[in-house]
Amino acid sequence: MQEIIKLLIGIGVLALGFPIGSYLAKITKEELKSGKRWFGIIIIVSLIGGVIGLILEDDVLMFSFFFIAIVTSRSLKK
């Protein structure tokens, strides 16, 4: 039961990454233009870290990296 609750909380936090990323993209347009390459690198590293967290079965590591990847990718979409 505790695992299900932790998983639901993690998914909820990941879902919050979408509006947070959109908001950050809206207020930091100048930085996004100059740092587009670095944001791509952050997304790739975060996805790799999330997969490693999944393999190691470390929920905190996995959700943290996937949250960073979601926020950064949403920032690039705007």
Steps between C-alpha positions, in 0.01 A plus 500: 500500500783740582663434163179594318471824697865589430448426132185714483677790673791467256266503200322803644828686535596405144166636379581831669809522277288587197347827629823594680701456179250705302507775760880511507510517120261793508703707746851416373481538123841668467687220675331232291630644174862512609502171692308273264797266452554466874134426562525213251799360688312531831206307354722217375690473829174508698345224291810284543496566876129414515557168324790424735271576795242265351758223459631550855141516630571833669172690478635832624782502246270394217225753571751781557671450167173454311363819662804694380458354151131595487552856621791557263323351199190709566719806517643424156157443344389857563 
